[in-house]
C-alpha cells in the first residue's frame, strides 16, 4: 500500500502492525489478521488496493470478535463493491482520496471520510476544523482538514462521469485480460467473483520485471510500480523490528508487479500497442 496508510498511525504515536497479503489479489490476507492482534490492538485497516475490495466479511467477523474498529483505506476504491456493498461502508470509517491520479481526482490534494456512526461523525466534523464547535470554542485539538472549495467544485463536476469512467476502465481491463490470456509469463489481475473492481490500476505480475519495464518505457509507454518497497522494510520503520522475509508475499509482489495504462480515454489502438509491446518484452 501507499505510505500514508501506516504513516497516519505512526504520527499519532501508535504502533502499526503489518500483515502479509493475498498473493492473488494483493489485498490483506484476512486469514492472517487474527494472529497479529494483541490486547493493545485498537483497529484493523484493510486496504482496498488497485480498485478491488479486500476480503471484507472475515475482517468484519474478526473485528467484532475482538471489539475493534475498522478503518477502510478506500483511497483507490471509490465505487468498488463487494456483494453489491460499496467500499467505505463496511467499517466504522471509510477513507477516500481525490488525488489527481484516482478514478475521481481533483485538481490537487483532497479526500473524504465516511461513517454511519453519528457520534463519530460529530467528532470528525470538529477535528477537520481545528476541533472547533461552536465557532471559536475548542473542546478538542484538530487541524485544518477541510476540503478546499475549489477542489469540491471540480469534483462535483466530475462526479457525474465517474460510473462511465469505471466501466471504461473495466472494458480496458477486459481487453488486456484477453490479449494476455495465452501468454504464460504474464499473470493478470485476479478479481474475486463477489467483487466489482474499478481498476484504479491494472497490475500484472511478470518475470524479470525491471528489464520488462525498461523495454516498455523505451517504447514510450507509461508504467509504474505499486509499490517497490513494502512498508515493513521502509527505513523509517526500522524501529518496529521487521526484516526481509517477514512478509514474503508482499516482498515478492514488490519485485514482480507493474501497472499498465488503464485510464478511460485509452483508444483501442493504444491498448493494442501496449499489449503487443508487453508481450514482446516478456518473450
Buried (B, 14 or more C-beta within 10 A) or exposed (E): BBBBBBBBBBEEEEBBBBBBBBBBBBBBBBEBBBEEBEEEBEBBBBBBBBBBBBBBBBBBEBBEEBEBBBBBBBBBBBBBBBEEBBBBBBBBBBBBBBBEEBBBBBBEEBBBBBBEEEEBBEBBEBBBBBBBBEEEEEEEEBEEEEBBEEBBEBBEEBEEEBEEBBEBBBEBBEBBEEBBEEBEBBBBBBBBEBBBBBBBBBBBBBEEBEEBBEBBEEBEBEBBBBBEEBBBBBEEBEEBEBEEEBBEBBBBBBEBBBBBBBBBEBEEEBBEBBBEBBBEBBE
